[in-house]
């Protein structure tokens, strides 16, 4: 049996703890063999060696393209064309830095080109207009389905060596009077629902992407920053506020660094950083304070994700701070193209409005293999649901033919101060959850019964679970509700 240290205050609770251990450690040898580790922390140096800064031209007088030299002005009601001229000039020169100087500059969609770094200087704000007409149709991915929709606020398509850097601010301008109202569930009918349902149906039926035309009048909000089919990307230093939807969303891209970014955006679906079907990614020294997941790793939705068939893989998250959000690091739910090799370390997660530290979410429509996810040296204050959530009954749950697989998940040297549970793990008959391991960790202030159903082997080694001083015992097993408890 696993080496487990449960601090139980009474013999009755010790007996219940024993039941828990017998249940989670009782998977057969076949399951344990299938969950054998093939990737571990020793893979990180090789991943980091592949992640290199983009080869944009270094700052120099003849390579610094200040947008005011191209007609931009703080008093202008729209600097979109001036910024586009500066980007075109830098690109034509073989690369350079397009600088936004101190001041507030209004703009519509910005489209980056190869070898260009958009640099928002200290004291500068790029404030994006909220007129949907300023965001023309582009090839994009919306909630995991490819389509033609509003351009993201900052967009690049099939470019390389691009950057968004600086100590300034990117202000998406979103609030409940514009972008966020498109998904305001407090005021039914929800504006985006009809188009969202139509897009998902097109993806299921395999309608050609060129025929999936949305944009103005369909209420599908644009993402903030989206490099699509790009490589060699740096997003560094900027502060992002008031995003229409997901903030940083690289799709089908590689060699990506997100460093020192501060995100404070609390609208609907305001995920902080969503790598999707992308590889070789470093997210470090960032602060996430979001209206949805802080980091959500994705790989396409349902049949459209399986059509593209590109996993997210080789992702390192380190030294980040997670505040408000549905989850600190989340895998899913648009995860049909699979995910593997995710490494999270030296992070701090703490907020009464943070629901989970590590979360997996899929179902029998999404499917996907979610494997080789490692978390270590993470300090957690308060989470409102559980430290670890594996939710395979999310939304459609077992209704579908694509059975998800979650395997080889390791949490070690984790400390948490307060949570309802250590784990909320819910699968269904035919889904796979196996090789979940906790080691060298302490979970304090645990308030309620652990949830564990339709899982294979979940093991503990040198783990302390301290029940909260008042309330329910912390270490019994209960069946989950019919649907997931969280968002």
N, C-alpha and C positions, 0 to 999 in steps of 0.2 A: 504494500500500500504506500501511497505517496507520503513523504515526510511533511506532516502538517502540524502547525501549532495554533490551535484554536483556544483562546482564553475564554473559557466558559465558566460562569460564576456559580453554577449549581449542577448537581448530578443529573437532573432531568435534561438540562441543556446539553450536557456532555453526551447523553444518549442520543439526542437529536443531531448533534454534530456527527456522531458516529454513523447515523443513517445517511447523512449527506455524503460522507466520505465513501461509504460503501456504494452509493449510487454513482458518484462521479468517477470512482476508480474502477468500476466494474465492467468496463468495456472489454470485449474479447480481444485476443491477441491479433486477430486479423485486422481489426481497426487500428491497433497501435502500429502494426507494420506499415499499413497504408499511410499513416501520418508521419513516417520517419522523416527527419529533417534532411533536406538536400541543400538548403541555402541558409546561411546564418550571417552574423555580423562580420565575418571575415570577407564577405562580398563587398563591403562598403568601400575599401580603398580603391578597388578597380572601378567602381561606379564614379567616385569622386575624380579619378584620373581622367575620365571622359568628359566631365563637365568643365568647360573652359569659357572664359569671357568671350563675347562676340568680337569680331575683328572690325569694329568701326574705327574710323580714323581718330587718332588722339586729338585732344583739344589743341588747337593752334589758330593763330589769327586768320589764316586762309581756309580753315576748316570749321570755323564757328559761325553758324548762320543764325544770327539773332532775328527773331520774327519781326521786330519793329523795322528792320531794314527792308522788309518785304511788304510793308504797309499795315502791319498789325498795330493796334493802339488800344490802350485800356478803355478809352471812351467809345470805341467802335461797338456797334450792336452785334457785329458778327465778324470774327476774324478767320473764319474757315478758309477762305481763298488765300489769304496771306500766309497762313501756316502751311497750306498745301504748296505754295510757291517756294517756301523755304525748304521744305522736304524735297521737292523736285530738284532744287539747286544743289543740295547736299548730295543727293543720289547721283546726279550728273557729274559731280566733281570727284566721284569715286568713293564718297563717304564723308561723313562729318557729323557735327553736333548741332542740332537745331535747338536753339536756346530760347526759353520763355523767360524774360527778365522780370524783375520785381513789378508787381501790379496785378490787377485782375483782368483777365482776357476772356471774353466770351467766344465760344466756338461751337460748331457742329462736329460731325464725325471727322476724325483724323485718321488717315490711312498711311501707315508707315511703309517705307521702301527699304530695300537691302542697304546695309552699311550705314544706316542712319540711327542716331541716338537722339531721341526727344528728351531734352534736359530741361526740367522745370526748376529754376533756380530758387534759392532761399528767398522768401518774400513774394514769390510768384504764385498765382492761382490760375489754373485753367478751369473755367467754369463752363460747363456744357449746357447748351440751350436745351429746352425741353419740348421744342416743336418737333414732332415725329418726322416732318418733312425734311429735316436736316440730317436724317439718317437713312440714306437710300438703300435699296435692296442689294444684298451681297450673299454669297454662298457662306452659310453658317451652320452651326449645330445648336438646336434649341431643345433643352431638356433631353439631350441624347439622341435627337432625330435631326438628320440633315435636311436643310430647306433653304429657300430664298426668303430672307427676312430683313428687318431693319439692321443696318450696319451697327456693330458695337461702337461704343464711343471712341475707342482707340482700337484699330483693326489692322492686321497685316495678313495677306494671303500669298502663300508660296514665296516668302521672302526669307533672307538669312542675314545674320549679323545685325540684329536690331536691339534697341534699348529704350527703356523709359526710366529715367533716372533723375536725381536731384532731391533737394531738401524742401521743395515746394509742395503745393497741394493740387490734387485732382478732385474737383467738386462736380459730381454728376447732376446736381440740382434736383434730384428726385425728392418728392414728398407725396402726401396723400391727395394733393390736388392735381398731380400729373401722373408720372409713370406708376407710382405705387397703387394708384386707384384702379389700375387695370387688373390687379389681383387682390382686391379688397373684399375679403370674405365676410366682412361685417355688413356689406350692402349688396345682397343678391338682387338680380343675377350677377355673377362674377363676369366682368367684361371679357376676360381672356378665355373663358371656358369653351365656347363654341369652336374657336380657332384651334385651341390646344387639342380638343378631342379630334378635330378633323386632321390635324397634323399627325397625331399618333396613329390614327386609322390609315393614313397614307403610308406611314412607315411599315405598318403591319402588312399592307397589301403590296408593297414593293413599287409604289408609284414612282416614276423617275424623279430625281431630285429637282431637275429643271422645271417640273410641273407643280412642285410644292411651293406655290407662290403666296406669300403672306404680306408682311409690311403694313402700310398705313390702312387703318380701319379694322385690323384684325387683333390688335391689342396684345401682341406677343412682344414683351419688353426686350430691348437689347441688353447684352452683357456690357461690362465696362471696358475691359482690356481683353482682346482675343487675338492671339497669333494662331492662324489656321494653316496647317501644313508648312510650318516654318521651322528653322533650326538656328541655333546659336542665339539665345535670347537672354537679356538681362533686364530685370525689373528691380530697381534698387532705390531705397531712400525716401520715396514719395509717400505722402499721406493721402489716403483715398476716403472720401466721404460721400454719402448720399447717392449710392449707386442705384440705377433702375432695377438691377437684378444681380447675378453673379458678378463678383468684382474682377478677379484674375482667372482667365479661362483659356489656357493653352489647349489646342485640339490638334491631334495628329502631328505633334511637334516634338523636337528633341533638343537636348543640351540646353536646359533652362535653369537659370538662377533667379530666385526671388529672395532678395536680401534686404533686411532693415526697413521693410515696408510697414506702415501703420494703417490699419483699416478700422474705421469707425462708421458703420453703416447699418441701420436697424430696420430697413424695410423688409417686405416679404421676399423670400428666396434670396436674401442678401448674403449668400455664401462668400467667404473671404477668398479662398484660392481653390479652384477646381481643375486640377490637371485631368484631362480626358484623352484616353487613347494616346498618351504621350509617354516618353521615356527619358531616362537620365535627367533627373530633376533634383535640385537642391533648394529647399525652403528653409532659411535660417534667419534668426535674430529678428523675427517679425512679431507684431502685436495684432491680435485679432479680437475685435469687439463687434459682433455681428448679429444680424437678425435671423440667421440660419446657421448652417454648419461653418465652423471656422475654416477647416480644410476638408474638402470632400473630393475623394478620388473616384473617377468615373471612367466608363469605357463604352458608352452607347446604350440605347434603350431597346430592349426586346428584339424583334426581327431586324430592325435597322442597325442596331449594334452588332448583331451577328453577321449582317451583310458586310459591314465595313471590316469587322473581325480584326480589330487592333486593340491589344491590351494596354493598360497603363502598367508600367514596370520601372523598377530601379529608381525609387523615390526616397529621398532622405529629408527628414524634418528634424531640425535641431535648434535648441536654444530659443524657442518661440514661447510667447505668452498668449494663452487663450483665456478670454474673459467671457462675455455673454455669447451664447450660441447653442444650437441644438446638440452639437458634439464638438469635441476638440479636434480629433482626427476621425474621419468617417470614410468608410468604403461603401460606395453605392449612392443612391439605389440604382441609377442608370449604369449597370455594371455587366451588361451582357457580353462584352468583349473580353472579360476577365481582368484580373489584377494580380500582380505578384511582386514580391521583393520590395516591401515598404519598411523603412527603418525610422523610428521616432525615438529621440533621446534628448535628455537635459531640458525638458520643457516644464513650464509651470501652467497649471490649469486651475482656475478658481473663480467661481461666481455663483451666487444663488440662482442666476439665470443661465447657468451652463448645465445641460441635461446629462451628458455623458462625457467620459474621457476618450474612450475608443469605442467606435460603433461600426457594426456591419449591418447592412440592410439590403435584402434581395427578396425574391419570391419565385414562384414557378412560372411566371411570365418573363422575368428578367433572366433567371438562371445565372450562369457564370461560375467560374472557378476563382475563388478568393483565397490566395495562399501566400505563405511566407511573409507574415506581418509581425514585426518585432517592436516592442516598446520597452525602454529601460531608462532608469534614472529620471523618472517623472514625478514631480511633486504636485499633489492634487489637494486643493482645499475642500470646497464643497461642490458636489454635483447632485442634481435633483432626481436622477433616476438610478444610475449605476455606474461603476467605474468602467466595466465592460458590458456592452450590449451586443448580442448577436441576434438579429431580428429577421428571421426568414418567413415570418407571417405578415410582413409589411404589405399593406394595401391588398393586392389580390391573393396573397398568401399561397396556399396549396393549389389554387385553381389555375392549372396550366401544365404543359408537358416538359418544362425545362427546369430540372431539379438543381438548385444551387448547391455548390460545394464550398465549405469553409474549412480550411485545414492549415495546420502548422502556424498557430498563433501563440506567441510567447510574450508574457509580461513579466519583467524582472526588475527588482529594486524600485518598486513603486511604493510611494507613501501617500495615503489619503487621510484626511482629517475627519470627513463626515460625508456619509452617503446613505440612502435607503438600503442599498445592496452593494455587494462586490460585483455580482454578475446578474444579468437578465438575459438568459440564453433560451431562445425559442425556435425550434425547427418544426418539421412536420415529417410524416412518414414518407420516406423516399429521398428526402434531403440529407445532406451529409454535413455534420459538424464533428470534427475530430482533431486531435492533437492540440488541444488548448491547454497551455501550461502557465501556471503562476509560480514564481520563485523569488525567494529572498525579499519578501514584500510585507508591508504592514498596512492594514486597513482598519482605521479607528472609527468609532462613532457609527457603526453599522446598525441600522434601525429596523430592518424588516427581513422577512424570509427571502432566501435566495430563490431565483427562478431558474429551473433547468429542466428542459423537456426535449425529447427527440434529439439527444446529443450522444456522441460517442465518448471518447475519453477526455475528461477534464481533470487535470492533476495539479497538486499543490506540493511544493518543496520549500520548507523553511518559511512558511507563511503564517503571519499572525493576523487574526481577525478579532477585533475587540468590539463587542456589542455596545451600543449606546447605553447610557446609564438608565434611561427610561424607555418605555415603549416595548414593542414586540421583540422576541428573541431573534437574533440575527442569522441563525445558521440552520434553519430547517428548509426543506424543499417544498415548493408549492407549484401547482400547475399554473401556467400563464393564462391571462384572459384570452378570449377568442380573437381579439385583435390587439395589435401592439399598443402600449400605453402612451408612447410619445408621438412626436410630430415627424 
